[in-house]
């Protein structure tokens, strides 16, 4: 299985597209970022794991409902654990260690770099432009090459 560890703020919304949603109680996802994420999923068959702080205090049901507004809910399979005091890379590694299926490859979409030893799998998005076309190409490349787990 191929996995996308997805941050939201700075990736799916960003300074060039940061507006209150009319669909749900949070910030709207940028339509270009949504299109790019769908394209990555279409080409690679990857599934989404939420690593964003948006996972805190929300159940999978609530996250799926949120992602349903963007027709992405069917691709959402999990969220990383919240490990207080740990960097995001450790939370992602913890999810990978507990995952019940073989992971063929994975990519991390985030605007932060706190990935520790997982930094080679990061597609670093600009908080100004988010998950743009260039970042889409990078993500596809990482997922198609595969991960050396």
MARNURO-835311 format. One line per 8 residues: their letters; for each residue x, y, z of C-alpha. Coordinates in Angstrom, 3 decimals, padded with zeros to 6 digits. Layout:
<rs>
A) X Y Z ~ ...
</rs>
This chain:
<rs>
XXXXXXXX) 000.000 000.000 000.000 ~ 001.117 003.560 -000.707 ~ 000.447 006.228 001.909 ~ 000.232 010.015 001.920 ~ 000.822 011.577 005.336 ~ -001.122 014.799 004.977 ~ -000.767 018.060 006.828 ~ -003.535 020.576 006.124
XXXXXXXX) -002.556 024.125 007.122 ~ 000.135 025.281 004.703 ~ -000.582 022.357 002.354 ~ -004.310 022.134 001.595 ~ -004.857 025.774 002.554 ~ -002.188 028.479 002.446 ~ -001.649 032.221 002.518 ~ -002.619 032.632 -001.125
XXXXXXXX) -005.848 030.727 -000.392 ~ -006.869 031.061 003.231 ~ -010.552 031.606 003.752 ~ -013.259 030.469 006.115 ~ -015.243 027.618 004.601 ~ -018.901 027.941 003.724 ~ -019.076 024.130 003.771 ~ -017.703 023.335 007.224
XXXXXXXX) -016.454 025.078 010.367 ~ -012.772 025.239 009.377 ~ -010.614 026.768 006.662 ~ -011.505 025.955 003.071 ~ -009.173 023.652 001.117 ~ -007.594 025.288 -001.913 ~ -009.202 023.857 -005.070 ~ -005.780 023.536 -006.756
XXXXXXXX) -004.382 021.615 -003.786 ~ -007.436 019.325 -003.851 ~ -006.983 018.763 -007.585 ~ -003.294 017.979 -007.093 ~ -004.005 015.553 -004.244 ~ -006.627 013.763 -006.354 ~ -004.122 013.493 -009.199 ~ -001.504 011.921 -006.907
XXXXXXXX) -004.088 009.413 -005.677 ~ -005.280 008.643 -009.225 ~ -001.760 008.021 -010.533 ~ -000.316 006.149 -007.538 ~ -003.313 004.557 -005.821 ~ -002.120 006.008 -002.496 ~ -004.325 006.439 000.570 ~ -004.413 009.377 002.994
XXXXXXXX) -003.323 009.381 006.639 ~ -003.893 012.674 008.458 ~ -000.793 013.926 010.265 ~ -002.085 017.480 010.647 ~ -003.005 019.045 013.975 ~ -006.553 018.925 012.559 ~ -006.587 015.263 013.725 ~ -006.428 016.322 017.374
XXXXXXXX) -009.793 016.039 019.076 ~ -011.478 014.668 015.942 ~ -012.639 011.132 015.327 ~ -012.103 009.358 012.019 ~ -015.825 009.789 011.384 ~ -015.495 013.560 011.784 ~ -012.413 013.677 009.555 ~ -014.153 011.603 006.874
XXXXXXXX) -017.128 013.961 007.014 ~ -014.802 016.936 006.554 ~ -013.014 015.255 003.640 ~ -016.357 014.322 002.073 ~ -016.853 018.005 001.195 ~ -013.906 017.567 -001.194 ~ -014.844 014.053 -002.356 ~ -011.696 012.666 -000.707
XXXXXXXX) -013.266 010.745 002.189 ~ -013.034 007.373 000.446 ~ -009.230 007.699 000.400 ~ -008.850 008.536 004.085 ~ -007.705 005.480 006.069 ~ -006.235 006.820 009.292 ~ -004.573 009.466 011.412 ~ -001.235 009.475 013.150
XXXXXXXX) -001.137 009.213 016.939 ~ -000.658 012.320 019.042 ~ 002.584 011.805 020.955 ~ 003.000 014.851 023.165 ~ 006.484 016.291 023.024 ~ 007.492 014.319 019.915 ~ 008.193 015.666 016.446 ~ 005.816 014.827 013.625
XXXXXXXX) 008.297 012.380 012.109 ~ 008.132 010.237 015.256 ~ 004.307 010.266 015.124 ~ 004.445 009.147 011.485 ~ 006.985 006.409 012.294 ~ 004.733 005.211 015.125 ~ 001.831 004.934 012.667 ~ 004.011 003.023 010.185
XXXXXXXX) 005.232 000.654 012.915 ~ 001.648 -000.194 013.929 ~ 000.208 -000.381 010.377 ~ -001.169 -003.842 009.641 ~ -000.449 -003.898 005.885 ~ 002.818 -003.847 003.947 ~ 003.781 -000.279 002.984 ~ 005.175 -000.141 -000.537
XXXXXXXX) 005.965 003.578 -000.343 ~ 004.911 006.740 001.419 ~ 005.233 010.489 001.136 ~ 004.816 013.260 003.694 ~ 003.121 016.479 002.551 ~ 003.864 019.192 005.108 ~ 004.974 022.811 005.455 ~ 007.186 021.951 008.441
XXXXXXXX) 010.443 019.992 008.398 ~ 010.202 018.238 011.782 ~ 010.468 014.770 010.256 ~ 013.728 013.538 011.761 ~ 014.945 010.427 009.936 ~ 011.896 010.571 007.595 ~ 013.022 013.851 006.006 ~ 013.870 012.131 002.665
XXXXXXXX) 010.145 011.321 002.254 ~ 009.025 014.914 002.800 ~ 007.575 017.084 000.072 ~ 008.026 020.449 001.730 ~ 005.153 022.741 000.778 ~ 005.358 026.508 001.022 ~ 002.849 027.983 003.483 ~ 002.366 030.697 000.840
XXXXXXXX) 001.445 028.463 -002.120 ~ 000.627 025.068 -000.549 ~ 000.432 021.807 -002.487 ~ 001.090 023.237 -005.938 ~ 001.831 021.580 -009.279 ~ 005.583 021.262 -008.629 ~ 004.933 019.573 -005.280 ~ 002.453 017.203 -006.951
XXXXXXXX) 005.214 016.027 -009.307 ~ 007.605 015.525 -006.370 ~ 005.009 013.511 -004.429 ~ 004.274 011.233 -007.377 ~ 007.988 010.664 -007.894 ~ 008.549 009.626 -004.262 ~ 005.532 007.309 -004.263 ~ 006.506 005.661 -007.557
XXXXX) 010.134 005.083 -006.586 ~ 009.129 003.408 -003.358 ~ 010.295 003.721 000.198 ~ 013.251 001.980 001.712 ~ 011.581 001.022 004.995
</rs>
